Amino acid sequence: MTDALVIGAGLAGSAAACLLARGGMSVRLLERESAAHHKVCGEFLSVEAVAHLRQLGVDPKALGAMPITRIRLLCGTIKAEAPLPFGALGLSRHALDEVLLGRAEAAGVQVERGVRVLELGDRSVRTSHGDRTGRHLLLATGKLSVRKPDGALPRRAAESFVGFKMHYRLAPGAVCDLAGTIVLALLEDGYAGLQMIEGGRANLCLVLRRNRLALIGGDWNGVRSWLGESPGLRGLLADAEPLFERPVTIANLTYGLPSLVDEGHVLRLGDQWAMTASLTGDGMAIALRSAFLAAQCVMAGDARSYPAQIAAEARGQVGRAMLLQNALHHPRMRWAGVRLARLYPPLLTHAARATRLPEWEPRGNLI
Ligand SMILES: Cc1cc2nc3c(=O)[nH]c(=O)nc-3n(C[C@H](O)[C@H](O)[C@H](O)COP(=O)(O)OP(=O)(O)OC[C@H]3O[C@@H](n4cnc5c(N)ncnc54)[C@H](O)[C@@H]3O)c2cc1C
């Protein structure tokens, strides 16, 4: 039995595994994918996420991350733009997750790739490659739930969203226009984000309601027509070369806070704890913050205080971010919001500041 069994090698899982191993614990990390892979994510690294990555010894700029200093909101033909109140970065998850996993391995974590966890026990899991046990169980499987022995999946989607991601090589004019800017196009029943990432590529990521996807034909062609409803986005994507054969997708996205039930030895990290509104680009920061807090609690022999600690740190962000995202789903609010931001751009800067996590310094023994 290892001290800690971490399930899922995304940002939350790899960061927590790395910190625990650096703290002298024996750690096993299970990841269902056998190699680096693309994930549905806007790839916008906010200031808090960048700070946590640096605390872990990862410098996103050294990986080619692109600076982002402005935000542009599009709604129909209306455009509002303002400076961000912090410096953000654009970096692909394909690159970032792999580097963090490498840091965990270098710290002594026993990494098993291509191993899928099928069922969750209290201190053990059933996997595609047999059972594994750990004194502490850290669940970091992102948006994917793992079955419990009673056969129930912990969270179910009442009204869910679908996510798509595609990397592009943009036309030169569009590259200049997009440089340093995160563009958010607000659409009927969803939104799309576009920004530059490393290697001269641009990342387009979007979410839309499942029933809207059905209405527009249920496929990527329908999604592209839906995106075309934003003239600004259409202009940026004109003559863009798609870099994947097909988009990366994820279904059944349910946003919001978890129900607070005591799950014994299971600690939920990252999106398994809560899925904040992706529009605010802070999910990766929450994933990393949860990893630091979980590692801190486990190493202090006080794992039971983790749920309260992560709630105290991140509940406010999720609440504010959800309020904003839900408001923008209403057509009138959307139009009014963007018009207002056009008239008074500091509103955008203020909204970006208001949807950050509180500042936080890890305890000395963690880094
Ligand atoms: C459309 C969209 C756009 C977003 N844009 C941004 C953004 O721009 N900025 C930002 O900060 N956040 C963004 N987010 C949120 C961000 O992507 C997540 O919050 C973040 O990825 C959570 O990290 P994680 O480590 O919890 O999960 P993940 O990164 O999803 O990692 C989970 C890992 O667990 C593995 N796994 C899953 N199931 C199993 C299993 N059964 N057994 C073993 N392994 C398993 C997966 O393969 C994966 O590697 C966005 C989210 C969405 C949906």
The ligand as an ORCA input file, in Angstrom:
! r2SCAN-3c Opt
* xyz 0 1
  C     -14.581     24.468    -22.560
  C     -13.648     24.638    -21.423
  C     -12.694     25.653    -21.482
  C     -11.831     25.834    -20.397
  N     -10.891     26.813    -20.479
  C     -10.077     27.038    -19.444
  C      -9.086     28.042    -19.513
  O      -8.916     28.715    -20.526
  N      -8.321     28.261    -18.398
  C      -8.459     27.525    -17.269
  O      -7.755     27.771    -16.284
  N      -9.374     26.526    -17.195
  C     -10.160     26.261    -18.256
  N     -11.056     25.247    -18.191
  C     -11.085     24.388    -17.011
  C      -9.884     23.445    -16.981
  O      -9.720     22.811    -18.213
  C     -10.098     22.411    -15.879
  O     -10.555     23.041    -14.725
  C      -8.807     21.649    -15.580
  O      -8.395     20.933    -16.694
  C      -9.033     20.700    -14.411
  O      -7.871     19.933    -14.221
  P      -7.963     18.500    -13.568
  O      -6.578     18.102    -13.285
  O      -8.970     18.525    -12.479
  O      -8.600     17.565    -14.702
  P      -8.036     17.156    -16.127
  O      -7.059     18.118    -16.612
  O      -9.230     16.884    -16.963
  O      -7.269     15.795    -15.854
  C      -7.936     14.617    -15.530
  C      -7.052     13.435    -15.890
  O      -7.624     12.234    -15.369
  C      -7.538     11.207    -16.346
  N      -8.630     10.255    -16.072
  C      -9.954     10.458    -16.236
  N     -10.650      9.377    -15.857
  C      -9.746      8.463    -15.442
  C      -9.856      7.141    -14.920
  N     -11.053      6.549    -14.773
  N      -8.728      6.481    -14.596
  C      -7.495      7.077    -14.738
  N      -7.345      8.323    -15.226
  C      -8.456      9.016    -15.569
  C      -7.716     11.955    -17.664
  O      -7.209     11.213    -18.754
  C      -6.949     13.232    -17.400
  O      -5.595     13.167    -17.769
  C     -11.924     25.011    -19.254
  C     -12.869     23.987    -19.218
  C     -13.722     23.808    -20.290
  C     -14.726     22.714    -20.227
*
